[in-house]
Amino acid sequence: MLQIEIDNGSGFCFGVTTAIQKAEEELAKGATLYCLGDIVHNGMECERLRQMGLITINHDDMVHLHDVKVLLRAHGEPPETYELARRNNIEIIDATCPVVLQLQKRIKRQYEAPVNLPGEATHGDVSIVIFGKKGHAEVLGLVGQTQSTAVVIERFEDVKKLDFSRDIYLFSQTTKSLDEFHRIIDYIQQHIEPGATFKSFDTICRSVANRMPNISQFASRHDLILFVCGHKSSNGKVLFNECLRVNRNSHLIEGPEEIDPAWLEGIETVGICGATSTPKWLMEQCRDALLK
């Protein structure tokens, strides 16, 4: 008989849970609520909230809104978004993750200390570098703290393009790989030029980083792994790659309809896990589909 286990450590992180709770609370009041961008990188959860009345908008849409409520998701937003809300008399329901909010403040403090020069990230010859995915909502919010002067590197190979004659202050998107971040730190330490200063700030969320060893163990004890997550999820890609490294018989799916019955041939145990943006109910739907 097929044995199925859902990973207890998978599912929404604190930031996502809080954002969804705030949305549900506002929607329960019967008022119109807009959300700037997908509230979570999971299409099925977004659809569930859409049916409850949540209206997803983009930044261009927000320009034309006045006297409404707009929820800011856990990823955070740059200062320009708050300024737009003030001008248009928009009430902000701020669901920015506390970890992201703290990171924004740290970058802003660094950018503003002690005085800004035109075209520079901070006072003097300093580069603020962010290890993150270009265009990702969280990264846009982080870069916005520096008036778009921060340098974004997406992967280890990008670190080689930095100017090592300048002081470098390195931060990270909260959901990036801790191992890759440390590789980048080691490379910069080895190549920073004499007289230049290098400082790194470990800003990776431990609610994601701590899932790596746990999900590795989980993937190793099953014949088949179904990793449930939206294709837009940044941390989902990191966690799935860890599953794949440990267990080559791992498959990334968005929902139960993507399960291929052929995967189950000769399989005795199935492990179901997911990203910090994957709802538990969706993993349970995948389990139920296997049991039919």
Secondary structure, DSSP 8 states (H G I E B T S, - for coil): --EEEE-TT-S--HHHHHHHHHHHHHHHTT--EEEES-SSS-HHHHHHHHHHTEEEE-HHHHHT--S-EEEE-TT---HHHHHHHHHTT-EEEE---HHHHHHHHHHHHHHHSS---TT-SSSSSEEEEEES-TT-HHHHHHHGGGTT--EEE-SGGGGGGS-TTSEEEEEE-TTS-HHHHHHHHHHHHHH--TT--EEE-----HHHHTHHHHHHHHHHT-SEEEEE--TT-HHHHHHHHHHHHH-SSEEEESSGGG--GGGGTT--EEEEEE-TT--HHHHHHHHHHHH-
